């Protein structure tokens, strides 16, 4: 390559120097500079991209707790304790009241449990340490395989 090597390739210093000299000459001639503002915008876009990546990594490492989890902690339950898991199960599996269209344009309010189905409370979760089918319940969501350990 010649004396300047990679200086005038993208990202090279020669390109920047030529661009800024061109902007200076344009400014002298009463024309708006182009190179400097485009480099500024390029840099701002790169910084925003890096900020978004850092934010995504932070959120991945520090997920936001759900509203229910925040309320349970605010009520004094320490995450990871059996009391915490029992309270979370009750809160998550508690019946929800839903408005259902009734006959003649009326609205009926019915209890639906989170396990699916209508009426009453959801099936009770097993107690911590309960054994079912050769598996020990560790707490949490009984439908989640991570909540069980083979005996």
C-alpha positions in Angstrom: 0.0 0.0 0.0 1.4 3.4 -0.4 2.7 5.9 2.1 -0.7 6.3 3.8 -1.6 2.6 4.1 -5.1 2.4 5.6 -5.4 6.1 6.5 -8.2 6.6 3.9 -10.2 3.5 4.5 -13.4 3.7 6.6 -12.5 4.7 10.1 -9.0 5.8 9.0 -7.6 9.1 10.3 -6.9 10.4 6.8 -10.6 10.2 6.0 -11.5 12.2 9.1 -8.8 14.8 8.3 -10.1 15.2 4.8 -13.7 15.4 6.0 -13.0 18.1 8.5 -10.9 20.1 6.0 -13.8 19.8 3.6 -16.2 21.1 6.2 -13.9 24.0 7.0 -13.7 25.0 3.3 -17.4 24.6 3.0 -18.0 26.9 6.0 -15.6 29.5 4.6 -17.7 29.4 1.4 -20.9 29.9 3.4 -22.1 26.2 3.0 -23.2 24.1 5.9 -20.6 21.5 7.0 -21.6 17.9 6.3 -18.8 15.6 7.6 -18.6 16.8 11.2 -22.4 16.6 11.9 -22.6 13.2 10.2 -19.7 11.9 12.4 -21.5 13.4 15.5 -24.7 11.6 14.6 -22.8 8.4 13.9 -21.2 8.6 17.3 -24.5 9.4 19.1 -26.1 6.3 17.4 -23.2 4.2 18.5 -23.5 5.4 22.1 -27.2 4.8 22.1 -26.7 1.3 20.8 -24.1 0.6 23.5 -26.5 2.1 26.1 -29.3 -0.2 24.9 -27.0 -3.3 25.1 -25.9 -2.4 28.6 -29.5 -1.9 29.7 -30.6 -5.2 28.2 -27.7 -7.0 29.9 -28.6 -5.3 33.2 -32.2 -6.3 32.9 -31.2 -9.9 32.1 -29.1 -10.0 35.2 -31.5 -8.1 37.4 -35.1 -9.0 36.4 -37.9 -6.8 37.7 -39.9 -8.7 40.4 -43.6 -9.1 39.7 -46.1 -6.9 41.5 -47.2 -10.0 43.5 -43.6 -10.6 44.6 -43.1 -7.0 45.6 -46.3 -7.1 47.7 -45.2 -10.4 49.4 -41.8 -9.0 50.3 -43.4 -5.7 51.5 -45.7 -7.9 53.7 -42.5 -9.1 55.5 -41.9 -12.5 53.8 -38.3 -13.2 53.0 -37.8 -14.7 49.5 -36.6 -18.3 49.6 -38.3 -19.2 52.9 -41.1 -21.8 53.1 -43.5 -19.1 54.3 -42.7 -17.0 51.2 -43.4 -19.9 48.8 -46.6 -20.9 50.6 -47.9 -17.3 50.5 -46.9 -17.0 46.8 -48.7 -20.2 45.9 -51.8 -18.9 47.6 -51.6 -15.5 45.9 -50.9 -17.0 42.5 -53.5 -19.8 42.7 -56.2 -17.7 44.4 -59.5 -17.6 42.5 -60.0 -14.6 40.3 -63.4 -13.0 39.8 -64.3 -12.5 36.2 -67.3 -10.7 34.7 -69.2 -13.1 32.4 -72.0 -12.0 30.1 -75.3 -13.4 31.4 -78.7 -14.0 29.9 -80.6 -10.9 28.8 -77.6 -8.6 28.7 -76.8 -9.0 32.4 -73.3 -9.5 33.8 -72.5 -12.4 36.1 -69.5 -12.5 38.4 -67.9 -15.9 38.8 -64.8 -17.3 40.5 -62.3 -18.9 38.2 -59.2 -20.6 39.6 -55.8 -20.3 38.0 -55.6 -24.1 37.5 -58.5 -23.7 35.0 -62.1 -24.2 35.6 -64.8 -22.5 37.4 -65.9 -22.2 41.0 -64.1 -22.1 44.3 -60.4 -22.1 45.0 -57.7 -23.7 43.0 -56.5 -27.1 44.1 -54.2 -26.8 47.1 -50.5 -27.0 46.4 -48.6 -29.8 48.2 -46.8 -28.9 51.4 -43.0 -28.3 51.3 -41.3 -31.7 51.5 -44.4 -33.6 50.4 -43.6 -36.7 48.4 -45.7 -37.6 45.3 -44.8 -40.2 42.8 -41.2 -40.5 44.1 -40.6 -36.7 43.9 -40.1 -34.3 46.8 -41.9 -30.9 46.5 -39.3 -28.0 47.0 -41.8 -25.2 46.9 -42.9 -22.8 44.2 -45.2 -23.6 41.3 -46.2 -27.3 41.6 -46.6 -27.4 37.8 -42.9 -26.4 37.3 -40.5 -29.3 37.1 -37.9 -27.2 38.9 -40.1 -27.3 42.0 -39.6 -31.0 42.4 -36.5 -33.2 43.2 -36.3 -37.0 42.7 -36.4 -38.8 46.0 
